Each structure stands twice: as structure tokens, then as C-alpha cells.
């Protein structure tokens, strides 16, 4: 049983939030994964607004996890594995700043671990990593129809 007082939060952006939600939700020790928008200027943005690129928000996934079961370092390993962090403002066919690669840290410890993990991950990529590592901002959960979107459609994993 998970001690709710021990639950921590991590926030990642890595392209379309549907895919990263599935991967984090399937990670042992993750107690919840919520898709939404962060890193922009608009209050309470909608999917349609974020899609224009005008709000400055990224499609992101807020991951709640039990550090007794999965470390932040392990979540960072999932993050680097599930997308191409060398693509600026895009992932595959999804283009725009809303699809940028970003780690939104919630503490100085998360910031340090994120920077160290980026340096380690860079060894595996021939092109420079463009992932932003920035302080977590207000997270706006996406509309309900986006939550567990792929799961609702029978997709259990999006491993690439």
C-alpha cells in the first residue's frame, strides 16, 4: 500500500501527451499520470488554444510517483527512452512549441538530477539534446476526453 504523504510529482513534455501518459502510467511505482498543459502564459488553456502554439504551453504529463517504488532517476530514464530529445519543437509528425521536449522540475534535487541525466543521455545521441529543463509552472489538466485517451482505445503501450 502506498503512503499518500510520500507521493511526489514530476512533470515531463515529450511530444503528444497521450503517448507519454501511457508509458508513465505503465511504470511501476507511478500512482497516477495526468495529461495537461504547462509552461505557458494563458490561464486555464483549452486543447484548441494550445494547438495554435499561441499560449506558450507544452502538452505535458504530470506524473505522481512513490519514491519508495520508483526513483526520479528511473522516471528520467523512461523520459529519455520514449522520445527523441534532439528534435526542436516537434516529435515525429507533431510540429510546434506545444510538442517540445521539456523537464519541469519541482525541487532543486530534481533540477540537479535532470541536468545530470541530460548529460548522460547526450552520450547516446549524435545530435545535441534540445530538452528544456525549467522550473515547474502551473499545470492545467487537459479536458477529460484526453485523460487515458489511448487506454480508452485499447492501446496498452507505445514503446518506440
N, C-alpha and C positions, 0 to 999 in steps of 0.2 A: 504494500500500500504506500502511495506517495504522500509525503508530508507536504501539504499545500503551502506551508510557510517557507519551504525550501525552494519552491519553484522560481526559476529565473527566466528572463526574457532575452531573446536575441532577435535581431531583425536583419533580413537579407533581401536584396533585389538582384535578380539574375534572369532578366527577360520576363516572359509571360509568367504571371504568378501562379497559374494553375499547375504548371509542371513542378515548380519548386515546392509548392504545398504538398503534393503527393509524396515527393521524396523525403521531405522532413517529417511528414506525418508517419511515414513508414520507418522512421529511425527510432530504434529502441531508446527509451528514456524521454522522448518527446511526448508531452502530455496534451499539447494542442498546437495547431498551426492554423493561422488565420490570414487570409489574403486581404490586402488593402493598399492604401496609398500613403506615402510619406516622402519627406524631403522637398516639399514644395511650398508654395505661398498661399494657395487657396484654402479657405476653411471649408470643411465638410464637402470635399470634391466628389463628383459623380464619375462613374466609369467613362461616360461620354466626354466629360470635361478633361479628364486625364488623357484620354486618347488623342486629344488635339495637340498635346505637348505644351499647351499654354500655361498649365498650372505649376509646372516645375516638379510635380510629384513623380515618383517611380512606382511602378507596380511592385509590391513587396510582400514578404511573408513574415509575419510576427510569429516567432517560434517560442513556445513556452516549454521549458525542459526541467527535468530533475537532475541536478548536477551530481547526485549520487549514482545515477544510472548512465548518464552521458555527459561528457565534458564539453565545454565551449570549443575546445580544440578539436574534438571529434565532429562537432557541428560545422566548424570551418572546413574540415576535410570534405564533408558532404558538399558544402557550398562550392569548393574549387572543382569537385568532380562532376557536378551536374550542369555546368555551363562553360562557355568559352569566355574567360575574363579578358581576352585580348581584343574583343570586338567593342568598339566605342559606340555607345548609344544604340545597341541592337543585339539581338540574338536570333540567328538564322533569318527568317523572313520578317521578323518583327523589328521595325525600324522606328527610332525616336528616342528622345531622352527618357521617356517613361519606361523604356526597356533596358536602362543602363545597369551595369554591374556595380553594386554598392554593398558595403557592410556598414550598418548603422549601429555604432557601439553604445552600450548603456552604462559603461563604467570605464575608468582608466585601465583596469585589468583587461577588459575586452578589447580596448583600443590596442594595448601592447601585444596581446595575442594575435589580433587581426593583422597588425603590421608584420609581426614575425612570420605568420602563416603566409602572407603575400610574398615575402622574400623567399620562403621555402618553395612555394608554388611556382614562382618565376623560373626556377631551375627546370621545370617540366615544359615550359612554353618558349618557343623560339622568338615570338613577338612579345613586346612589352605588355605587361598586365596594365589595364586601364581602370581597374576597380577603384572606386572611391571608398575611402574609409573616413567616415564622418560621424559626428555625434547624432544619436537618435533624436528625431524630432517627433512631433505629434503624429501618431499613427491613426489613420482613419480606416476602419474596417470597410471593405468593399460591400456592395449590395449582397443580400442573402443569396441570390441566384449564382453568385460567383464562388461562394463558400463550398468546398468539397465538389467543385464543378466536375472534375474528371472522375472522381469516385462515383458520383451520381450517374455517370455514363459508363460505369464498369471498367474504368482504367485503374489498375492497381499500382502500376509503376511506369515511370517514363525514363527509365535508365538509358543513358546515352554513352 
